[in-house]
Amino acid sequence: MTGHTHTEQTAEPAHPPTPPHDTHVHTHWDPRSAAARLHWDPPPAGHRRRVEFTGRAMLSFTGDQLCAVDLFDSPDTLARTHADHPAARGIPLFDCGWLWLPLHTGPPTKRLTGHARIEAVLADRTLTELHVRAHPLWTRAHPPWRSATHDPATALAAVQLVAMDLDGTLLDSAGTIPPRVRTALHTAQHHGITAAFVTGRPLADTLTLLREAGLHGYVAASNGAVVQDENGRLLHRRAIDGDRAATVRRTMRDRFPHAVLGAVDENRLFLDPGFPADLAHEWNNRLCAGTACDALASGQILKILAAHPTSTAEELAPAVSAALGEQYLVTYSTQRFLEISDARATKGRAVTAIAAAAGLPLTAVAVVGDMPNDLPMMALPTVAAAVGNAHPRVLDAADIIVPGNDHHGVADLLEAVTATRRKTA
């Protein structure tokens, strides 16, 4: 349905404007806010007017470059709109509310589609600006959905459990849960949606955060090394025993001598001397006496950390993974350190265990994350969502892209699931 439009009456030109050869269109796509902006330079001459409406939109990309915009519920006031750009040949296609605006001639490699608020600024009947803001979420049109239904609306209608990463996803950049996200969580749970919090954080730290926020649900901590149900009952625990911990320490010492280690169990954090001072300060409330070396000998460690003075986690991860072998999972949720776990301790296995405990198929699960440690749960036959601030590999793996963590993207996802559930109830 076409939304309300706000236009000014203006006399129509007798002939379409002739597009100048030196006109350029500048495009900007910001996944963090799920917004696209186009403006023409130099702007065309003529009386300015603004048209605003809501409707379905599709953004097509060639690589990372926006190459076409399709608006499917455009008002008739845009029926004779023109755009000065060689790819558009001056006359975008308009047919029964569908406005097609080609920007580049390369073949599309990715398409995002969904409901949006659209604002068009025209000089007479020539576009000078176009703003498209996704609402409430964007769904990937290609490649096809990996879920059983292959249809976004139907897939969301099937969702009964939402598994959420914390840092960079549920939490904003200040490390807090925004009120809108908290409200969306409570509303979703009130309508029968089960929540699961799947994080790289230690268990005790995660439980404290959720308790202080007044939230409850399934919890998977240390990237899935330990998983609890809604009542705190242990579902599984994947520790690194003493012998394998010694192997990790020896390999890191021999192959990566400048790396500094840390270790995490359910309740405690151990750091060797030399671990980045700012991180040690941030984690001061979680630190305990003793070094990572001491902790690794206990055989009860869930995750080993490795920080390097000159290499990012992304740069270091492939070499460390190759050196340690298939018994270990090497991943990261920040560029500042690696996370090494038992190979069976993944967010994918954690979500599988949670779905089984809840008595749900994986096709009834939606997951949302931002970093490569979230990829194992996005590879499942779930509805996979990424926040707009996510790592490029996570954005590429997602079925749905919602606005970034500072734009309440998880709330958008939860509200969409809840709204779909209400319609089908």
C-alpha positions as CSV (number, residue, x, y, z in Angstrom):
1,M,0.0,0.0,0.0
2,T,1.4,3.4,-0.9
3,G,1.9,5.8,2.1
4,H,1.0,9.4,2.3
5,T,2.8,11.7,-0.1
6,H,3.6,15.4,0.3
7,T,4.0,17.2,-3.0
8,E,3.8,20.7,-4.4
9,Q,1.8,21.4,-7.6
10,T,4.0,22.4,-10.5
11,A,3.5,22.9,-14.2
12,E,4.7,19.9,-16.2
13,P,7.4,20.5,-18.8
14,A,6.3,20.0,-22.4
15,H,9.3,17.7,-23.1
16,P,11.5,15.5,-20.9
17,P,14.7,17.2,-19.9
18,T,17.8,16.3,-22.0
19,P,20.4,14.7,-19.7
20,P,23.7,16.6,-19.7
21,H,26.8,14.4,-20.4
22,D,28.7,15.7,-17.3
23,T,26.1,14.8,-14.7
24,H,27.2,12.4,-12.0
25,V,25.2,10.6,-9.4
26,H,26.8,10.0,-6.0
27,T,25.6,7.0,-4.0
28,H,26.1,6.1,-0.4
29,W,24.9,2.9,1.4
30,D,25.2,2.8,5.2
31,P,24.4,-0.7,6.5
32,R,24.7,0.6,10.1
33,S,21.5,2.7,9.7
34,A,20.1,0.7,6.7
35,A,19.9,3.8,4.7
36,A,20.8,4.7,1.1
37,R,21.3,8.2,-0.2
38,L,21.7,9.4,-3.8
39,H,22.3,12.9,-5.1
40,W,23.0,14.3,-8.5
41,D,25.9,16.7,-9.2
42,P,25.4,19.3,-10.5
43,P,21.8,19.4,-9.3
44,P,19.3,20.0,-12.0
45,A,17.6,23.4,-12.3
46,G,13.9,23.8,-11.5
47,H,11.4,24.2,-8.8
48,R,12.2,21.9,-5.8
49,R,9.5,19.6,-4.3
50,R,9.7,16.7,-1.9
51,V,7.7,13.4,-2.2
52,E,7.7,11.1,0.8
53,F,6.1,7.7,1.1
54,T,6.5,4.2,2.5
55,G,6.8,1.1,0.4
56,R,8.8,-1.9,-0.7
57,A,12.3,-1.2,-2.1
58,M,15.2,-3.2,-3.5
59,L,18.8,-2.1,-3.6
60,S,21.1,-3.9,-6.0
61,F,24.8,-4.0,-5.7
62,T,27.8,-4.8,-8.0
63,G,30.3,-5.7,-5.3
64,D,30.0,-3.0,-2.7
65,Q,28.7,-0.4,-5.2
66,L,25.0,0.4,-5.4
67,C,24.0,-0.3,-9.0
68,A,20.2,0.0,-9.1
69,V,17.3,1.1,-7.0
70,D,13.8,-0.4,-7.4
71,L,10.8,1.2,-5.7
72,F,7.7,-1.0,-5.9
73,D,5.0,1.2,-4.3
74,S,5.7,4.6,-5.8
75,P,2.9,7.1,-6.0
76,D,1.7,8.3,-9.4
77,T,3.3,11.7,-8.7
78,L,6.6,10.0,-9.7
79,A,5.2,8.5,-12.9
80,R,7.2,10.8,-15.2
81,T,10.3,11.3,-13.1
82,H,13.6,11.5,-14.9
83,A,17.2,11.1,-13.7
84,D,20.3,12.5,-15.5
85,H,22.6,9.6,-15.6
86,P,24.0,7.6,-18.6
87,A,22.9,4.2,-17.2
88,A,19.3,5.6,-16.7
89,R,19.3,7.2,-20.2
90,G,17.4,10.1,-18.6
91,I,14.1,8.1,-18.2
92,P,13.8,5.5,-15.4
93,L,11.2,2.8,-15.9
94,F,7.8,3.5,-14.2
95,D,5.1,0.8,-14.5
96,C,2.1,0.6,-12.2
97,G,4.0,2.0,-9.2
98,W,7.3,0.3,-9.9
99,L,10.1,2.9,-10.4
100,W,13.4,1.4,-11.6
101,L,16.4,3.5,-11.4
102,P,19.6,2.0,-12.9
103,L,22.9,3.6,-11.8
104,H,25.6,1.4,-13.3
105,T,25.7,-1.2,-16.0
106,G,27.5,-4.0,-14.1
107,P,25.6,-7.2,-13.3
108,P,24.2,-7.3,-9.7
109,T,26.0,-9.5,-7.3
110,K,23.8,-8.9,-4.3
111,R,20.2,-7.6,-3.7
112,L,18.6,-6.3,-0.5
113,T,14.9,-5.8,-0.3
114,G,12.3,-4.8,2.3
115,H,10.0,-2.1,3.5
116,A,11.3,1.4,3.6
117,R,10.6,5.1,4.1
118,I,11.5,6.9,0.9
119,E,12.1,10.6,0.3
120,A,12.5,11.9,-3.3
121,V,13.6,15.5,-4.0
122,L,12.8,16.7,-7.5
123,A,13.6,19.7,-9.6
124,D,10.5,19.9,-11.7
125,R,10.4,16.2,-12.7
126,T,14.1,15.4,-12.5
127,L,15.5,13.6,-9.5
128,T,18.0,15.6,-7.5
129,E,18.1,13.5,-4.3
130,L,16.7,10.2,-3.2
131,H,16.8,8.8,0.4
132,V,15.8,5.2,1.2
133,R,15.6,4.1,4.9
134,A,14.9,0.5,5.6
135,H,11.9,-0.3,7.9
136,P,11.9,-2.5,9.7
137,L,14.5,-4.7,8.1
138,W,16.2,-5.7,4.9
139,T,16.0,-9.2,3.5
140,R,18.5,-10.7,1.1
141,A,16.9,-11.6,-2.3
142,H,19.9,-13.6,-3.6
143,P,21.2,-16.1,-2.9
144,P,18.1,-18.1,-2.0
145,W,17.2,-18.5,1.6
146,R,18.9,-21.5,3.3
147,S,15.8,-22.1,5.5
148,A,13.2,-24.6,4.6
149,T,10.7,-22.1,3.3
150,H,12.8,-19.9,0.9
151,D,10.4,-17.1,1.6
152,P,11.3,-14.3,4.1
153,A,7.8,-13.6,5.5
154,T,7.1,-17.3,5.9
155,A,10.5,-17.9,7.4
156,L,9.9,-15.2,10.0
157,A,6.4,-16.6,10.8
158,A,8.1,-19.9,11.7
159,V,10.5,-18.3,14.2
160,Q,9.9,-19.3,17.8
161,L,13.4,-18.7,19.2
162,V,15.8,-15.8,18.7
163,A,19.5,-16.4,19.5
164,M,21.4,-13.2,20.0
165,D,25.1,-12.3,20.3
166,L,25.8,-9.6,22.9
167,D,28.8,-7.3,22.2
168,G,28.4,-5.4,19.0
169,T,24.9,-6.9,18.4
170,L,22.5,-6.7,21.4
171,L,24.6,-4.2,23.2
172,D,25.3,-0.7,21.8
173,S,28.8,0.8,21.5
174,A,28.6,2.0,25.2
175,G,28.1,-1.6,26.3
176,T,24.5,-1.1,27.4
177,I,21.2,-2.6,26.3
178,P,19.1,0.3,24.8
179,P,15.6,0.7,26.3
180,R,14.0,0.0,22.9
181,V,15.9,-3.3,22.5
182,R,14.9,-4.3,26.1
183,T,11.3,-3.5,25.4
184,A,11.3,-5.5,22.2
185,L,12.8,-8.5,24.0
186,H,10.1,-8.4,26.7
187,T,7.4,-8.0,24.1
188,A,8.7,-10.9,22.1
189,Q,8.9,-13.1,25.1
190,H,5.3,-12.1,26.1
191,H,4.2,-13.4,22.7
192,G,5.9,-16.7,23.1
193,I,9.3,-16.1,21.5
194,T,12.1,-17.7,23.4
195,A,15.3,-15.8,23.9
196,A,18.8,-17.2,23.8
197,F,22.0,-15.1,24.6
198,V,25.0,-16.6,22.8
199,T,28.2,-14.8,23.5
200,G,32.0,-15.0,23.8
201,R,31.8,-13.6,27.3
202,P,32.4,-15.7,30.4
203,L,29.3,-17.3,31.9
204,A,29.4,-15.4,35.2
205,D,29.8,-12.0,33.5
206,T,27.0,-12.8,31.1
207,L,24.6,-13.9,33.9
208,T,25.4,-10.7,35.8
209,L,24.7,-8.5,32.7
210,L,21.4,-10.2,32.0
211,R,20.3,-10.1,35.6
212,E,21.0,-6.4,35.9
213,A,19.0,-5.8,32.7
214,G,16.1,-7.8,33.9
215,L,16.4,-10.4,31.1
216,H,16.2,-14.1,31.1
217,G,16.6,-17.0,28.6
218,Y,19.0,-19.7,27.5
219,V,22.6,-18.7,27.8
220,A,25.7,-19.9,25.8
221,A,28.9,-18.4,27.1
222,S,32.6,-18.6,26.0
223,N,31.5,-19.0,22.4
224,G,29.3,-22.0,23.2
225,A,31.8,-23.9,25.5
226,V,29.1,-23.8,28.3
227,V,25.4,-23.8,27.7
228,Q,22.6,-23.4,30.3
229,D,18.8,-23.6,29.9
230,E,16.4,-20.9,31.1
231,N,16.5,-22.4,34.7
232,G,20.3,-22.5,34.9
233,R,20.5,-26.2,34.2
234,L,23.7,-27.2,32.4
235,L,23.1,-28.5,28.9
236,H,26.8,-29.0,27.9
237,R,30.3,-28.0,28.8
238,R,33.3,-28.3,26.5
239,A,36.5,-27.6,28.5
240,I,40.1,-27.8,27.3
241,D,41.8,-30.4,29.5
242,G,45.3,-30.0,30.9
243,D,47.2,-31.9,28.2
244,R,45.6,-30.0,25.3
245,A,46.0,-26.7,27.2
246,A,49.7,-27.5,27.5
247,T,49.8,-28.2,23.8
248,V,48.3,-24.8,23.0
249,R,50.7,-23.1,25.3
250,R,53.7,-24.8,23.9
251,T,52.6,-24.2,20.3
252,M,52.0,-20.5,20.9
253,R,55.3,-20.1,22.7
254,D,57.3,-21.8,19.9
255,R,55.5,-20.5,16.8
256,F,54.2,-17.1,18.1
257,P,56.7,-16.1,20.8
258,H,55.4,-12.5,21.1
259,A,51.8,-13.6,21.8
260,V,50.6,-13.2,25.3
261,L,47.9,-15.6,26.7
262,G,44.9,-15.4,28.8
263,A,42.5,-18.1,30.1
264,V,38.8,-18.1,31.0
265,D,36.6,-20.5,32.9
266,E,32.9,-20.0,34.0
267,N,33.8,-17.4,36.7
268,R,37.4,-16.3,36.4
269,L,39.8,-14.6,34.0
270,F,43.5,-15.1,34.1
271,L,46.0,-13.0,32.2
272,D,49.8,-13.5,31.8
273,P,52.0,-10.5,32.4
274,G,52.2,-8.3,29.3
275,F,48.6,-8.8,28.2
276,P,47.5,-5.4,26.8
277,A,47.2,-3.1,29.7
278,D,44.0,-1.4,28.5
279,L,42.3,-4.8,28.3
280,A,43.5,-5.8,31.7
281,H,42.1,-2.6,33.0
282,E,38.7,-3.1,31.3
283,W,38.5,-6.6,32.8
284,N,39.8,-5.6,36.2
285,N,36.5,-6.7,37.9
286,R,36.8,-10.2,36.3
287,L,40.5,-10.7,37.0
288,C,41.7,-13.1,39.6
289,A,45.1,-13.9,41.1
290,G,47.3,-16.2,39.1
291,T,48.5,-16.4,35.5
292,A,47.1,-18.1,32.4
293,C,49.9,-20.5,32.7
294,D,48.7,-21.6,36.2
295,A,45.1,-21.8,35.0
296,L,45.8,-23.9,31.9
297,A,47.3,-26.7,34.1
298,S,43.9,-27.1,35.9
299,G,42.2,-28.8,32.9
300,Q,39.0,-26.7,33.5
301,I,39.6,-23.8,31.0
302,L,36.8,-23.1,28.5
303,K,38.7,-20.6,26.3
304,I,42.2,-19.4,25.8
305,L,43.0,-15.9,24.7
306,A,45.9,-14.7,22.7
307,A,46.9,-11.1,22.1
308,H,49.7,-10.1,19.8
309,P,51.6,-6.7,19.9
310,T,51.7,-6.2,16.1
311,S,49.1,-8.5,14.5
312,T,45.3,-8.2,14.6
313,A,43.2,-11.2,15.4
314,E,42.1,-11.5,11.7
315,E,45.7,-11.5,10.6
316,L,46.8,-14.0,13.2
317,A,43.8,-16.4,13.1
318,P,44.7,-18.5,10.0
319,A,48.3,-19.2,11.1
320,V,47.3,-20.1,14.6
321,S,44.5,-22.4,13.4
322,A,46.9,-24.2,11.0
323,A,49.4,-24.6,13.8
324,L,47.0,-26.0,16.4
325,G,45.0,-28.3,14.1
326,E,41.4,-29.6,13.9
327,Q,41.0,-30.2,17.7
328,Y,40.7,-26.5,18.3
329,L,38.5,-23.7,17.1
330,V,40.3,-20.4,16.6
331,T,38.0,-17.4,16.2
332,Y,37.6,-13.8,17.3
333,S,34.9,-11.4,18.4
334,T,37.3,-8.4,18.3
335,Q,40.4,-7.6,16.4
336,R,42.3,-7.2,19.7
337,F,42.8,-10.9,20.6
338,L,42.1,-14.5,19.4
339,E,39.8,-17.0,21.2
340,I,40.9,-20.6,21.2
341,S,38.4,-23.3,22.3
342,D,37.7,-27.0,22.0
343,A,36.6,-27.6,18.4
344,R,33.2,-28.7,19.7
345,A,32.7,-25.4,21.5
346,T,31.0,-23.3,18.8
347,K,28.0,-21.0,18.7
348,G,26.5,-23.3,16.1
349,R,26.6,-26.3,18.4
350,A,25.3,-24.2,21.3
351,V,22.3,-23.1,19.2
352,T,21.7,-26.6,18.1
353,A,21.7,-27.8,21.8
354,I,19.4,-24.9,22.8
355,A,16.9,-25.6,20.0
356,A,16.8,-29.3,21.0
357,A,16.2,-28.4,24.6
358,A,13.4,-26.1,23.6
359,G,11.9,-28.8,21.4
360,L,12.2,-26.8,18.2
361,P,13.6,-27.5,14.8
362,L,16.4,-25.2,13.6
363,T,14.1,-23.7,11.0
364,A,12.1,-22.2,13.9
365,V,15.2,-20.3,15.1
366,A,16.5,-16.9,14.1
367,V,20.1,-15.9,14.9
368,V,21.8,-12.5,14.9
369,G,25.4,-11.5,15.2
370,D,28.3,-9.3,14.1
371,M,31.6,-11.1,14.1
372,P,33.3,-14.3,12.7
373,N,32.7,-16.2,15.9
374,D,29.0,-15.9,15.0
375,L,29.4,-17.6,11.7
376,P,28.9,-21.2,13.0
377,M,25.3,-20.4,14.1
378,M,24.6,-18.5,10.9
379,A,25.6,-21.6,8.9
380,L,22.8,-23.6,10.4
381,P,19.4,-23.9,8.6
382,T,18.2,-20.9,10.7
383,V,17.1,-17.5,9.7
384,A,20.4,-15.7,9.9
385,A,20.6,-12.0,10.6
386,A,23.5,-9.6,10.7
387,V,23.6,-6.1,12.3
388,G,24.7,-3.4,9.9
389,N,28.0,-2.9,11.7
390,A,29.0,-6.6,11.2
391,H,32.2,-7.9,9.8
392,P,32.0,-8.3,6.0
393,R,32.1,-12.1,6.2
394,V,29.0,-12.0,8.5
395,L,27.1,-9.6,6.3
396,D,27.8,-11.9,3.3
397,A,26.5,-14.9,5.3
398,A,23.3,-13.3,6.4
399,D,19.8,-13.8,5.1
400,I,18.7,-10.6,6.8
401,I,20.6,-7.4,7.4
402,V,19.1,-5.2,10.2
403,P,20.4,-1.8,11.3
404,G,23.6,-1.6,13.4
405,N,23.8,-2.1,17.2
406,D,23.7,1.7,17.8
407,H,20.5,1.9,15.6
408,H,18.6,-0.8,17.6
409,G,18.9,-3.5,14.8
410,V,18.0,-6.4,17.2
411,A,14.9,-4.5,18.2
412,D,13.9,-4.3,14.5
413,L,14.4,-8.1,14.1
414,L,12.4,-8.9,17.3
415,E,9.6,-6.5,16.4
416,A,9.4,-8.1,12.9
417,V,9.2,-11.6,14.4
418,T,6.6,-10.5,16.9
419,A,4.5,-8.7,14.3
420,T,4.6,-11.7,12.0
421,R,3.6,-14.0,14.9
422,R,0.7,-11.7,15.8
423,K,-0.6,-11.9,12.2
424,T,-0.4,-15.7,12.2
425,A,-1.8,-16.3,15.7
